[in-house]
Amino acid sequence: MRIIKVLTNKDAKHFNKEAPKYEVVIAGFFMVNCPACDAFKPEWNNFVKSCEHKEEPRVLIAEVDSNHAANVDFDTSALEGFPTVYRNVKTEDGVEEFKKERSAKALHHFLKEAIAAKKKAHKKTHMHGGNKRKTRVKRKRRKTLKKKGGNGKQNKKTRKKRYGNRLIKGLTLALSSTLASAAPTKPVIRGLGSVPSINFAPQSSSAMALASPHTNYDFNQSSLTFSGPGG
């Protein structure tokens, strides 16, 4: 968590440079010699102090002096008095004013709501549907590569090699299947009495197409002979 105090013009320029880097900005506006501000300041200081060592890099908390409220790049169009605390979350339109009890506990709740809203919006945008599944697959693949001694990432050469091996394997299987279905069929011969007969049991239509249209089959009682165009 980052804490910034805007008490000079230089501080205002620093705030304008740093604020866009954060997803949640809590800005408190105070006026010097203001009784209401003096009464609220101890609770505000307790809130800021408790946030100094929290590990929340997306949050910026700023304390802005009323004399420099117009110099900061922050929506103060609704600012009517002091003290006033606003929060600005990147996923929401405009700023939201803190209107609850002026206590450190209420300020913490105000901050937690902003962080929760940001996390919810981030999850919807970047981890929805297939994107989440793809992320899990990539992580699993990287772990597998690391176990094999790699650095968890594949270079272009490795990816091309893996793709080529898969392509060759697929073409080999397809060709084997085609040749198996187109293999010539063996005739099934069975005798009926003294006259032999022949019965063809083709395995596929492609096998039937392989037979020559000029092949002749001669039958007699004692033997079975085949004669082709030249026999």
N, C-alpha and C positions, 0 to 999 in steps of 0.2 A: 504494500500500500504506500502511496506517495502522499506526503503532506507539503503543502505550499501556502505561504502567507503572502498576501498581496498588500504591501504597505507603501510602495513607491511605484513610479512609472516603469522602472526597470523590472520590478516584480510582475507588473501587469504584462509586459512583453514576454517574460519568461513563462507565465501562465498560458498565454496565447499560443506559445510554441509547443508546450508540453501537453495541454489538455486534449488535443485531437488524437493523441496516442492511446488514450484510455477509453474503455468501454462504458465505465460508470464514473460520473463526476458529481461529488457532493460539494456544494458551495454555500458557505455561510457568510452573510453580509451584516456587518456591524458598524455602529457609529460611536465615535468617541463622545464621552460625557452624556450618554443616553442611559437613563435609569433602567429601562427594560433590558437593554443590552448588558449592562453591568450585572443584572440579576440572572441572566441566562448564561453569561460567559463561563462561570465555574462548571456548569453541566457540559457545555460545549468543550471546554478544555479537557474534562475527564473523558469525553467521547474520543477526542483526537488522540489523547495519550494512550488510550487502550487500543487504538488502531495502528499505532506506529510500528509495532512488531508483528503484525499479522501478515501472513504470506498470501496476499491477494494482489498480484501484479496488475490486475485490470482496473483497479480503483484509484481515483485521485480525490483527495479531500483538500479543499482550499478555504482559507479564511480571507475575506476581502474587506478592506476598509471602504467605508462609504464614499470617500473622496475619489476612489479609483474604480467605482462600480461601472462607470461609463467607459472605462478603458479596457475592460476585459471582454473577450469574445464569448459572451454568455448571454442567453436570453433573459434580460431583466425588464422586459416590457411591462410585466405585471407587478414590478416592485413598487410598493406604496409606502413602506415604512421599515423600521429596523427594530429588533433583529429579524432577519428572514433567511430561511434555509431552503435551497432548491436542490433537486437531483436531476441529472440529465443522463438518460440511458440511450445509447445509440440506436437501439431497435425501436424506440418509441418516438412519437411525434411531440416535439416541444419539451418543456421542462415541467416538473411537478413540484408544487410547494409543500413544505413540511407544515402540517396544521395540527399535529397532535400535541400531547403534553411536552413541555420544554424540559426534557430530562435526557440523561445519557442513555438510559434504557430504551426510550422511545426513538432516539436517533439511531441506535444500533438496529432496531427493528426496521426503521426506514431504509437503512443501508442494505439489510438482508433481503428485503423485498426487491430492491433494484438488482442485486446480484442474481437472485432466483429468476427474475424476469429475463435477464440477459442470457443465463444458461439455458433456459427453456427455448428461447428464440434461436440460439446457436445450435441446439440439438435438432430442431425442426429443419433448419436450413441446410446443415451439413451432414447430418447422419440419418437421413430418412430413406426408408425402403431399400432399394438395391445398393445404394452407396454404402450403407452400413455393412452389408454382406461382403461387398468388394473389399472394404477395409480389413475385415476379418480374414479374408482369403489371402490378401497381401501380407498381413502380419504372419500368418501361418507359413506361407512360402518363404519368407525371410528367415524364420526360425529354422526351417528345414535346411536352407542353404548354409546357415551359420554352423549347424551341427556337422555338415559335410566339410567344414573348414573354410568356407567362403566368408565374404564380408556382409552377407545378407542382401546383396543386390546382384542382379544379373546384367551383364553387359550385352550389347547388341549382337555380338558374335555368338554368345551362348544361346540367346533367344532364337537366332536364326538356325542354329544347329538342332535345337530341340524341335523346332517347327518342321525342319527338313526330315528328321527321323520319323516324326509322326506321320508326315505325308507319304513317305516311302512305305511305311508299315501298312497304312490304309490302302494304298494302291496294290500292294502285294496280296492282301487279303481279298480285295475285289477281283483281281485277276485269277486267283486260285479258285474262287467260287464260280467264276464264269467258265473256266476250263472244265471244272468238275461237272457242271450242268450240260456242257456240250460234248462230253465223251461219248463215243459210239456204243450202242447197246449190244449186248450179247443175245443171240437168239435162244429161245427156250424151246427145246425139242422134246416132244413126248409122243409115244406110239399109241395108235388106236388100232388094235388088232394086228393084221399083217401089213397095213399101210401106214407108213410113218407120216406124221404131219408136222408142220412148223408153225410156231406161234411167236410173234414179235411182241415184246413188252417194252415199248420205248419209255425211257425215263423222262424225256421232255420233248417238246415240239422242236427244239433246236437240233436234237439228235436225229429226228426223222428227216430233217432237212439235209443232213450230211450224206444220206444214202443216195447213190447214183440213180437217176431215172432210167438208165439203160440196162440195169442189172436184171437178169432173167433167172428164174428159179425153176429147175426141172425136177420133177418127182417121179420115182418109180417104186415098186414094191420092195426092192432089195436094198436100195441105197438112196442117198440124198446128195445131189450134185448141184453146184452153182456155176453158172456161166455168165460172163460179163460181155462187154462189147467186143473184146478181142478173143474170147475163149470159145 
